Amino acid sequence: MFTHSRSQYFLGLLVVLALLLTSCASAAATPQHLEAREYESYSADSSAAGEAAPMAPAADYDTYNIKVEEAGARATERMVIKNANLSIAVDDPSISMERISNLAEEMGGYVVSANVYQTYLSDGQKVPQGSITVRIPAERLQEALTQIKAETSLPVISENISSQDVTSEYTDLDSQVRNLEAAEAQLQKILDQATKTEDVLNVFNELTRVRGEIEVLKGQMKYYEQSAALSAVSVELIPTAAVQPVTI
């Protein structure tokens, strides 16, 4: 009888944790509005009762304002991924590629990929052509593009800069991680108290699954962080001879 009741106890705790994971995500998604809702609710109740809302002490009122301002600042912080694609004509793609590689390293970035291959002109002449992709600190993207364009004396063949706002995706991942970490802590407590082998295995399997989800979500967050911090710049280096008009 005691063993059966204890199994039901641990089973019940697991059910409660499952419900916690599915129900608390929406409540945790917007913690920055909690203080404002409570303050507005209090004011509405006082007005409905025909009473003037009492003046809050100066210290409490200042603390409230600071909390709201901090929450607003967090809400307005944006995470934007910026990337650029260029196509330019240069005299020697190999030399330009080396200079672009050095530029990325000097700015604190790195080379993602670099390729040099041979192409043929309309008259049958074989010339080198290349492509390179580098990562540049996002705050120096425009500076890097200016220096890369300086590799050519001709007009830029094509240029494209794209931006992707991933703030909401990142915030959602952060909320999921915090909810799963809370569940992980509860599961660990249950595992520490479990004595029956079946209960230990069930809780351990659930704990392993939750930890796996946390690692996956944190990996996605890290990807967003790195992509927002370092912009990708892809440059197509076309030999000048390939874009100059044919002369007779």
Sine and cosine of phi, psi and omega as CSV:
sin_phi,cos_phi,sin_psi,cos_psi,sin_omega,cos_omega
0.00,0.00,-0.71,0.71,-0.03,-1.00
-0.90,0.43,-0.67,0.74,-0.01,-1.00
-0.92,0.40,-0.65,0.76,0.00,-1.00
-0.90,0.43,-0.65,0.76,0.01,-1.00
-0.91,0.40,-0.64,0.77,0.00,-1.00
-0.91,0.41,-0.59,0.81,0.05,-1.00
-0.91,0.42,-0.67,0.74,0.04,-1.00
-0.89,0.46,-0.57,0.82,0.00,-1.00
-0.89,0.46,-0.75,0.66,0.00,-1.00
-0.93,0.38,-0.60,0.80,0.05,-1.00
-0.89,0.46,-0.65,0.76,0.03,-1.00
-0.90,0.44,-0.64,0.76,0.02,-1.00
-0.90,0.43,-0.61,0.79,0.04,-1.00
-0.91,0.42,-0.63,0.77,0.04,-1.00
-0.89,0.45,-0.68,0.73,0.01,-1.00
-0.88,0.48,-0.66,0.75,0.02,-1.00
-0.90,0.43,-0.62,0.78,0.03,-1.00
-0.89,0.45,-0.67,0.74,0.04,-1.00
-0.91,0.42,-0.59,0.81,0.02,-1.00
-0.88,0.47,-0.67,0.74,-0.03,-1.00
-0.91,0.41,-0.57,0.82,-0.05,-1.00
-1.00,0.07,-0.34,0.94,-0.11,-0.99
-0.97,-0.24,-0.38,0.92,-0.12,-0.99
-1.00,-0.03,-0.10,0.99,-0.03,-1.00
-0.90,0.44,-0.70,0.72,-0.03,-1.00
-0.93,0.37,-0.57,0.82,0.00,-1.00
-0.95,0.32,-0.53,0.85,-0.03,-1.00
-1.00,0.06,-0.17,0.99,-0.09,-1.00
-0.94,0.35,-0.47,0.88,-0.04,-1.00
-0.76,-0.65,0.88,0.47,0.00,-1.00
-0.93,0.37,-0.34,0.94,-0.08,-1.00
-0.94,0.33,-0.24,0.97,-0.03,-1.00
-0.99,-0.16,0.03,1.00,-0.11,-0.99
-0.90,0.44,-0.77,0.64,-0.06,-1.00
-0.89,0.46,-0.63,0.78,-0.04,-1.00
-0.91,0.42,-0.65,0.76,-0.01,-1.00
-0.91,0.42,-0.67,0.74,-0.01,-1.00
-0.90,0.43,-0.63,0.78,-0.02,-1.00
-0.93,0.38,-0.68,0.74,0.01,-1.00
-0.92,0.39,-0.63,0.77,0.02,-1.00
-0.88,0.47,-0.65,0.76,0.01,-1.00
-0.90,0.43,-0.67,0.74,0.00,-1.00
-0.91,0.42,-0.64,0.77,0.00,-1.00
-0.91,0.42,-0.65,0.76,0.01,-1.00
-0.90,0.44,-0.66,0.75,-0.01,-1.00
-0.92,0.40,-0.63,0.78,0.00,-1.00
-0.93,0.37,-0.63,0.77,0.00,-1.00
-0.90,0.43,-0.51,0.86,-0.01,-1.00
-0.99,0.10,-0.01,1.00,0.02,-1.00
0.97,0.25,0.39,0.92,-0.02,-1.00
-0.91,-0.42,0.55,-0.84,0.08,-1.00
-0.97,0.24,0.71,-0.71,0.00,-1.00
-0.92,0.40,0.78,-0.63,-0.02,-1.00
-0.92,0.40,0.53,-0.85,0.02,-1.00
-0.96,0.29,0.80,-0.61,0.00,-1.00
-0.96,0.27,0.54,-0.84,0.08,-1.00
-0.82,0.57,0.52,-0.85,-0.08,-1.00
-0.84,0.54,-0.67,0.74,-0.04,-1.00
-0.90,0.44,-0.70,0.71,-0.01,-1.00
-0.91,0.42,-0.65,0.76,-0.03,-1.00
-0.91,0.42,-0.66,0.75,0.03,-1.00
-0.90,0.44,-0.67,0.74,0.02,-1.00
-0.88,0.48,-0.66,0.75,0.02,-1.00
-0.88,0.48,-0.72,0.70,-0.01,-1.00
-0.89,0.46,-0.64,0.77,0.01,-1.00
-0.89,0.46,-0.68,0.74,0.00,-1.00
-0.89,0.46,-0.70,0.71,-0.01,-1.00
-0.91,0.42,-0.66,0.75,0.01,-1.00
-0.90,0.43,-0.66,0.75,0.02,-1.00
-0.90,0.43,-0.66,0.75,0.02,-1.00
-0.90,0.43,-0.64,0.76,0.03,-1.00
-0.91,0.42,-0.62,0.78,0.02,-1.00
-0.90,0.44,-0.66,0.75,0.03,-1.00
-0.90,0.43,-0.61,0.79,-0.06,-1.00
-0.94,0.35,-0.51,0.86,-0.06,-1.00
-1.00,0.02,-0.18,0.98,0.06,-1.00
-0.92,0.40,0.80,-0.60,-0.05,-1.00
-0.94,-0.33,0.56,-0.83,0.10,-0.99
-0.91,-0.42,0.95,-0.31,-0.10,-1.00
-0.87,-0.50,0.74,-0.67,0.06,-1.00
-0.99,-0.17,0.86,-0.50,-0.01,-1.00
-0.90,-0.43,0.76,-0.64,0.05,-1.00
-0.74,-0.67,0.38,-0.93,-0.02,-1.00
-0.68,-0.73,0.52,-0.85,0.08,-1.00
-0.76,-0.65,0.76,-0.65,-0.02,-1.00
-0.78,-0.62,0.52,-0.86,0.15,-0.99
-0.71,-0.70,0.89,-0.46,-0.05,-1.00
-0.72,-0.69,0.40,-0.92,0.05,-1.00
-0.98,-0.20,0.80,-0.60,-0.04,-1.00
-0.77,-0.64,0.36,-0.93,-0.02,-1.00
-0.93,0.37,-0.69,0.72,-0.03,-1.00
-0.71,-0.71,0.98,-0.19,-0.03,-1.00
-0.84,0.55,-0.56,0.83,-0.03,-1.00
-0.91,0.42,-0.69,0.72,-0.01,-1.00
-0.93,0.37,-0.67,0.74,0.02,-1.00
-0.89,0.45,-0.61,0.79,0.02,-1.00
-0.89,0.45,-0.65,0.76,0.02,-1.00
-0.90,0.43,-0.65,0.76,0.01,-1.00
-0.92,0.38,-0.63,0.78,0.04,-1.00
-0.91,0.41,-0.62,0.79,0.05,-1.00
-0.89,0.46,-0.71,0.70,0.03,-1.00
-0.90,0.43,-0.61,0.79,0.02,-1.00
-0.87,0.49,-0.70,0.72,0.00,-1.00
-0.88,0.48,-0.69,0.73,-0.01,-1.00
-0.93,0.37,-0.61,0.79,0.02,-1.00
-0.91,0.41,-0.51,0.86,-0.01,-1.00
-1.00,0.08,0.00,1.00,-0.01,-1.00
1.00,-0.03,0.27,0.96,0.03,-1.00
-0.96,-0.27,-0.39,-0.92,-0.02,-1.00
-0.34,-0.94,0.23,-0.97,0.01,-1.00
-1.00,0.00,0.79,-0.61,0.04,-1.00
-1.00,0.06,-0.74,0.67,0.02,-1.00
-0.40,-0.92,0.45,-0.89,0.03,-1.00
-0.50,-0.86,0.74,-0.67,-0.03,-1.00
-0.67,-0.75,0.70,-0.72,0.11,-0.99
-0.82,-0.57,0.75,-0.66,0.00,-1.00
-0.58,-0.81,0.25,-0.97,-0.05,-1.00
-0.99,-0.13,0.65,-0.76,0.06,-1.00
-0.74,-0.67,0.29,-0.96,-0.07,-1.00
-0.90,-0.43,0.66,-0.75,0.09,-1.00
-0.99,0.14,0.09,-1.00,-0.03,-1.00
-0.91,0.42,-0.42,0.91,0.01,-1.00
-1.00,0.00,0.09,1.00,0.04,-1.00
1.00,-0.06,-0.07,1.00,-0.01,-1.00
-0.95,0.31,0.68,-0.74,0.00,-1.00
-0.99,-0.11,0.80,-0.59,-0.02,-1.00
-0.72,-0.69,0.45,-0.90,0.01,-1.00
-0.98,0.17,0.54,-0.84,0.09,-1.00
-0.66,-0.75,0.52,-0.85,-0.08,-1.00
-0.59,-0.80,0.23,-0.97,0.10,-1.00
-0.57,-0.82,0.60,-0.80,-0.03,-1.00
-0.58,-0.81,0.62,-0.79,0.07,-1.00
-0.82,-0.57,0.80,-0.60,-0.02,-1.00
-0.79,-0.61,0.33,-0.94,0.11,-0.99
-0.95,-0.32,0.80,-0.61,-0.04,-1.00
-0.83,-0.56,0.64,-0.77,0.11,-0.99
-0.77,0.64,0.76,-0.65,-0.13,-0.99
-0.83,0.56,-0.58,0.81,-0.04,-1.00
-0.95,0.32,-0.20,0.98,0.01,-1.00
-0.91,-0.41,0.33,0.95,-0.05,-1.00
-0.88,0.48,-0.76,0.65,-0.03,-1.00
-0.89,0.45,-0.62,0.79,0.05,-1.00
-0.88,0.47,-0.67,0.74,0.00,-1.00
-0.92,0.40,-0.67,0.75,0.00,-1.00
-0.89,0.45,-0.63,0.78,0.02,-1.00
-0.88,0.48,-0.69,0.73,-0.02,-1.00
-0.95,0.32,-0.56,0.83,0.03,-1.00
-0.93,0.37,-0.64,0.77,0.03,-1.00
-0.90,0.43,-0.43,0.90,0.01,-1.00
-0.93,0.36,-0.15,0.99,0.03,-1.00
-0.94,0.34,-0.29,0.96,-0.05,-1.00
-0.82,-0.57,0.51,-0.86,0.11,-0.99
-0.99,-0.14,-0.06,1.00,0.00,-1.00
-0.99,-0.13,0.30,-0.95,0.07,-1.00
-0.88,0.48,0.52,-0.85,0.04,-1.00
-0.89,0.45,0.75,-0.66,-0.03,-1.00
-0.93,0.36,-0.72,0.69,0.05,-1.00
-0.42,-0.91,0.50,-0.87,0.01,-1.00
-0.50,-0.87,0.72,-0.69,0.02,-1.00
-0.59,-0.81,0.78,-0.63,0.07,-1.00
-0.87,-0.50,0.83,-0.56,-0.03,-1.00
-0.90,-0.43,0.52,-0.85,0.04,-1.00
-0.76,-0.65,0.66,-0.75,0.03,-1.00
-0.75,-0.67,0.89,-0.46,0.02,-1.00
-1.00,0.07,0.91,-0.41,-0.04,-1.00
-0.92,-0.40,0.40,0.92,-0.05,-1.00
-0.87,0.49,-0.75,0.66,-0.06,-1.00
-0.91,0.42,-0.64,0.77,0.02,-1.00
-0.89,0.45,-0.68,0.74,-0.01,-1.00
-0.91,0.41,-0.67,0.75,0.01,-1.00
-0.89,0.45,-0.65,0.76,0.02,-1.00
-0.90,0.43,-0.67,0.75,0.04,-1.00
-0.89,0.45,-0.66,0.75,0.01,-1.00
-0.89,0.46,-0.66,0.75,0.02,-1.00
-0.90,0.43,-0.67,0.74,0.02,-1.00
-0.89,0.46,-0.66,0.75,0.00,-1.00
-0.89,0.45,-0.70,0.72,-0.01,-1.00
-0.91,0.42,-0.62,0.78,0.04,-1.00
-0.91,0.41,-0.67,0.74,0.00,-1.00
-0.93,0.37,-0.57,0.82,0.04,-1.00
-0.92,0.39,-0.57,0.82,0.08,-1.00
-0.91,0.42,-0.67,0.74,0.04,-1.00
-0.91,0.41,-0.60,0.80,0.02,-1.00
-0.87,0.49,-0.67,0.74,0.00,-1.00
-0.90,0.44,-0.65,0.76,0.02,-1.00
-0.92,0.38,-0.66,0.75,0.03,-1.00
-0.89,0.45,-0.59,0.80,0.03,-1.00
-0.90,0.44,-0.63,0.78,0.05,-1.00
-0.90,0.44,-0.68,0.74,0.01,-1.00
-0.90,0.43,-0.65,0.76,0.00,-1.00
-0.90,0.43,-0.60,0.80,0.01,-1.00
-0.91,0.40,-0.47,0.88,-0.04,-1.00
-1.00,-0.04,-0.31,0.95,-0.07,-1.00
-0.94,0.35,0.61,-0.79,0.02,-1.00
-0.83,-0.55,-0.49,0.87,0.00,-1.00
-0.98,0.20,0.65,-0.76,-0.07,-1.00
-0.86,0.52,-0.67,0.75,-0.01,-1.00
-0.89,0.45,-0.67,0.74,0.02,-1.00
-0.91,0.41,-0.67,0.75,0.00,-1.00
-0.87,0.49,-0.70,0.71,-0.02,-1.00
-0.91,0.42,-0.68,0.73,-0.01,-1.00
-0.89,0.46,-0.73,0.69,-0.01,-1.00
-0.93,0.37,-0.63,0.78,-0.01,-1.00
-0.90,0.44,-0.66,0.75,0.02,-1.00
-0.90,0.44,-0.66,0.75,0.02,-1.00
-0.92,0.40,-0.63,0.77,0.02,-1.00
-0.90,0.43,-0.65,0.76,0.04,-1.00
-0.90,0.43,-0.65,0.76,0.01,-1.00
-0.90,0.44,-0.70,0.71,-0.01,-1.00
-0.89,0.45,-0.69,0.72,0.02,-1.00
-0.90,0.44,-0.58,0.81,0.06,-1.00
-0.90,0.44,-0.67,0.74,0.03,-1.00
-0.90,0.44,-0.62,0.78,0.02,-1.00
-0.88,0.47,-0.69,0.72,-0.01,-1.00
-0.90,0.44,-0.63,0.78,0.02,-1.00
-0.90,0.43,-0.72,0.70,-0.01,-1.00
-0.90,0.43,-0.65,0.76,0.03,-1.00
-0.91,0.42,-0.57,0.82,0.07,-1.00
-0.90,0.44,-0.65,0.76,0.05,-1.00
-0.91,0.41,-0.64,0.77,0.03,-1.00
-0.89,0.45,-0.65,0.76,0.01,-1.00
-0.90,0.43,-0.61,0.80,0.04,-1.00
-0.89,0.46,-0.71,0.71,0.04,-1.00
-0.88,0.47,-0.68,0.73,-0.02,-1.00
-0.88,0.47,-0.73,0.69,-0.03,-1.00
-0.93,0.37,-0.62,0.78,0.00,-1.00
-0.92,0.38,-0.58,0.82,0.02,-1.00
-0.96,0.26,-0.53,0.85,-0.03,-1.00
-0.98,0.21,-0.55,0.83,-0.04,-1.00
-0.83,-0.55,0.90,-0.44,0.01,-1.00
-0.99,0.15,0.61,-0.80,0.06,-1.00
-1.00,-0.02,0.77,-0.64,0.03,-1.00
-0.85,-0.53,0.90,-0.44,0.02,-1.00
-0.95,-0.30,0.79,-0.61,-0.08,-1.00
-0.83,-0.56,0.80,-0.60,0.12,-0.99
-0.99,-0.14,0.85,-0.52,-0.07,-1.00
-0.96,-0.28,0.96,-0.29,-0.05,-1.00
-0.97,-0.23,0.71,-0.70,0.00,-1.00
-0.89,0.45,0.64,-0.77,-0.03,-1.00
-0.85,0.53,-0.58,0.81,-0.02,-1.00
-0.87,0.49,-0.42,0.91,-0.05,-1.00
-0.98,0.18,-0.30,0.95,-0.04,-1.00
-0.93,-0.38,-0.15,0.99,0.00,-1.00
-0.98,0.22,0.58,-0.81,0.04,-1.00
-0.91,0.41,0.53,-0.85,0.00,-1.00
-0.96,0.28,0.76,-0.65,0.02,-1.00
-0.95,-0.32,0.59,-0.81,0.01,-1.00
-0.92,-0.39,0.00,0.00,0.00,0.00
